[in-house]
Amino acid sequence: MREKPKKIMKKFKFINNQSLKEFKALPDVIQKRFANDLNAICQDKAPFSKFKHLKESVGVGAIELIENGRPAYRTIYVAKFNNTVYILHSFTKTTNGVDKKAMATAKKRHKQMMREVES
């Protein structure tokens, strides 16, 4: 009888202290919901929340967790590299369209993550 290979559970990491502060600033219920999503992602499962790929606006592997409402909340992460789920940015969405400032922040942090991954 062959043993199943053990799955390596991904760890998660905030790309910088500011991304951790942003996540902790989300309302408790949203924070818990996104934390459950990130935990599922670390186990190679799909998130429970709605999500959207942001390859074009942020970078390769970037995914946005979505919690709609008034206000709406978002967390952007990448789970493609080093068996790690990198949390790039969390924010309250107040516009109906694309939040250009938030996308610019996520894109900058994606570049920071790529430098870390490549080193």
Beta strands, then each sheet from edge to edge (+ up, - down):
strand 1: 11-14
strand 2: 50-53
strand 3: 62-67
strand 4: 72-81
strand 5: 84-93
sheet 1: 1+ 5+ 4- 3+ 2-
end
